[in-house]
Amino acid sequence: MTENDCIIRLEKQEDHGEVEMLIRESFWNVYHPGCSEHYVIHVLRNDPAFVGELDLVMEKDGRIIGQNMFMKTVIDADDGRTVSVLTMGPICIAPELKRRGYGKFLLDRSLDRASDMGFGAVLFEGNIGFYGKSGFDYARNFGIRYHDLPEGADDSFFLCKELKKGYLDGITGVYQTPRGYYVDPAEVEEFDRAFPPKIKLKLPGQLPDDR
């Protein structure tokens, strides 16, 4: 792809249904049977921590093919400070356009916007194989721990990128996922009934039920 292939802009209210359908198609049966991400963004848009200025969609030929969004959250530092940071996602690209450069383009431009707005760091759950190409590293290398994760447990899913160099220098502590990400499975099921039926499958590579 080239930068002329698509545009990145703020999501509009009239985009909500199309974006939720895109997210559903992108995440269905990826991490769990079915998915909840389309309901998560539906809920988060009304959350006080939601950053409307970073609620982004990507268009190609007049069609929304990708989206990303950010939430404000904190690190509870070991020295008693509360450090403001961002978390990110859901982020997705239309399934038929994955692995063609669109995802990295959207991610990098999203992070540039967050940096331009003055935010210091982004922490979230993701695959280092992809996100490492955009400057993410394991959060443990910044001294940041994932909340509720037992000592010694695998934390390779927990990533961090400084948007301001040195923003996390001297900080160790526990990252807090915004509560809005924790949705009721029954509410997900009810919300999903408004979408075309899809089959839920248990597939290799999905996350264990206890995480």
C-alpha positions in Angstrom: 0.0 0.0 0.0 1.0 3.7 -0.2 -0.2 6.6 1.9 -2.4 7.7 -1.0 -4.4 4.5 -0.7 -6.4 5.6 2.3 -7.2 8.4 4.7 -7.4 8.4 8.5 -10.0 10.5 10.2 -12.1 10.8 13.4 -15.0 8.4 13.7 -18.4 10.1 13.3 -21.6 9.0 15.1 -23.0 7.8 11.8 -20.0 5.4 11.5 -20.8 3.5 14.7 -22.7 0.7 13.2 -20.2 0.1 10.3 -17.3 0.2 12.7 -18.9 -2.2 15.1 -19.6 -4.6 12.2 -15.9 -4.3 11.1 -14.6 -5.0 14.6 -16.9 -8.0 14.9 -15.7 -9.5 11.6 -12.1 -8.9 12.5 -12.2 -10.4 16.0 -14.7 -13.2 15.5 -13.2 -16.5 16.9 -9.7 -15.0 17.1 -9.2 -14.8 20.9 -12.3 -16.6 22.1 -15.3 -18.3 20.5 -17.2 -15.4 19.1 -16.0 -12.0 20.3 -16.9 -9.1 22.6 -14.8 -6.3 21.0 -17.7 -4.8 19.0 -19.6 -4.4 22.3 -16.6 -3.1 24.1 -16.2 -0.1 21.8 -20.0 0.4 21.9 -19.7 0.8 25.7 -16.4 2.7 25.8 -17.5 5.6 23.6 -19.5 6.8 26.6 -16.8 6.2 29.1 -15.2 9.3 30.8 -11.8 7.9 30.0 -12.5 7.6 26.3 -10.3 9.9 24.2 -12.6 11.2 21.5 -9.8 13.0 19.7 -8.1 9.6 19.2 -11.2 7.7 18.0 -10.0 7.0 14.5 -11.1 5.2 11.4 -9.3 4.4 8.2 -11.1 4.7 4.8 -10.2 3.2 1.5 -12.4 4.0 -1.6 -15.1 5.4 0.7 -15.3 2.3 2.9 -14.1 2.0 6.5 -11.4 -0.7 6.5 -9.8 0.0 9.9 -10.2 1.6 13.3 -8.3 2.4 16.5 -9.2 4.1 19.7 -7.5 5.1 23.0 -8.5 5.3 26.7 -6.9 7.2 29.5 -5.7 5.1 32.5 -2.9 5.1 35.1 0.0 3.3 36.6 -0.1 3.0 40.4 3.6 3.6 41.0 5.4 1.9 43.8 6.4 5.3 45.3 2.8 6.4 45.7 2.5 8.4 42.5 -0.3 8.0 40.0 1.1 8.2 36.5 -1.2 9.0 33.6 -0.9 6.8 30.5 -3.0 5.6 27.6 -4.2 2.2 26.6 -5.3 1.3 23.1 -7.8 -0.8 21.3 -9.7 -2.5 19.9 -7.7 -1.8 16.8 -8.5 -3.7 13.6 -8.2 -4.0 9.9 -10.8 -5.6 7.6 -9.9 -9.3 7.5 -9.2 -9.4 3.7 -6.7 -6.6 4.0 -4.6 -7.9 6.8 -0.9 -8.4 6.4 -0.7 -5.8 3.6 0.6 -2.9 5.6 -2.6 -1.2 6.5 -2.5 -2.1 10.1 1.0 -0.7 10.7 0.1 2.4 8.8 -3.0 3.0 11.0 -1.1 2.1 14.2 1.8 4.5 13.5 -0.4 7.4 12.5 -2.5 6.8 15.6 0.5 6.9 17.9 1.8 10.0 16.2 -1.5 11.7 17.0 -1.4 10.6 20.6 2.2 11.9 20.9 1.2 15.2 19.3 -1.5 15.6 22.0 1.1 15.3 24.7 0.5 11.8 26.1 3.5 10.2 27.5 3.1 6.4 27.1 0.8 3.7 25.8 0.4 0.3 27.5 -1.8 -2.5 26.3 -2.1 -6.2 25.5 -0.7 -7.3 22.1 1.7 -9.4 20.1 5.3 -8.2 20.2 5.8 -9.7 16.8 3.6 -7.1 15.2 3.6 -4.2 17.7 7.4 -4.4 18.2 7.8 -3.1 14.6 6.2 0.2 15.8 8.4 0.6 18.8 6.6 -1.3 21.5 8.6 -3.4 24.0 7.7 -5.7 26.9 6.3 -3.5 29.7 8.5 -5.4 32.2 11.5 -3.7 30.6 10.0 -0.4 31.8 9.4 -1.7 35.3 5.6 -1.9 34.8 3.6 -4.9 36.0 0.2 -6.0 34.8 -2.5 -5.8 37.5 -3.7 -9.1 39.1 -1.0 -11.2 37.3 0.7 -13.7 39.6 4.4 -13.2 40.1 6.3 -15.4 37.6 3.3 -15.7 35.2 3.8 -15.1 31.5 3.6 -11.4 30.9 4.8 -11.4 27.3 1.4 -10.1 26.1 1.8 -6.8 28.1 3.5 -4.2 26.0 4.6 -0.5 26.4 5.7 2.3 24.2 6.9 5.7 25.4 5.6 8.6 23.4 7.8 10.9 25.3 11.4 9.6 25.7 12.1 9.0 29.3 8.5 9.5 30.4 8.7 6.3 32.5 12.2 6.8 33.8 12.3 6.0 37.5 8.8 4.6 37.5 7.9 1.1 38.7 4.4 0.1 39.4 1.2 -1.6 38.4 -0.8 -0.8 35.3 -4.6 -0.6 35.7 -6.9 -1.6 32.9 -9.9 0.8 32.6 -12.9 -0.9 34.1 -14.9 -0.2 30.9 -13.1 -3.1 29.2 -14.7 -5.6 31.5 -18.1 -6.3 30.0 -20.9 -8.6 31.0 -21.0 -11.7 28.8 -24.8 -11.7 29.0 -24.8 -8.1 27.7 -22.5 -9.1 24.9 -24.8 -11.8 23.9 -27.8 -9.5 23.9 -26.0 -6.9 21.9 -24.8 -9.4 19.3 -28.3 -10.5 18.5 -28.7 -7.3 16.4 -25.9 -8.6 14.0 -26.1 -11.3 11.4 -25.7 -14.8 12.9 -22.2 -16.3 13.1 -21.0 -19.6 14.4 -18.8 -19.5 17.5 -15.8 -21.9 17.3 -13.2 -23.1 19.8 -10.0 -22.9 17.8 -6.3 -23.5 18.4 -4.4 -20.4 19.5 -7.3 -18.8 21.4 -6.7 -17.5 24.9 -7.3 -19.7 27.9 -10.6 -19.1 29.7 -8.8 -17.9 32.8 -7.2 -14.8 31.2 
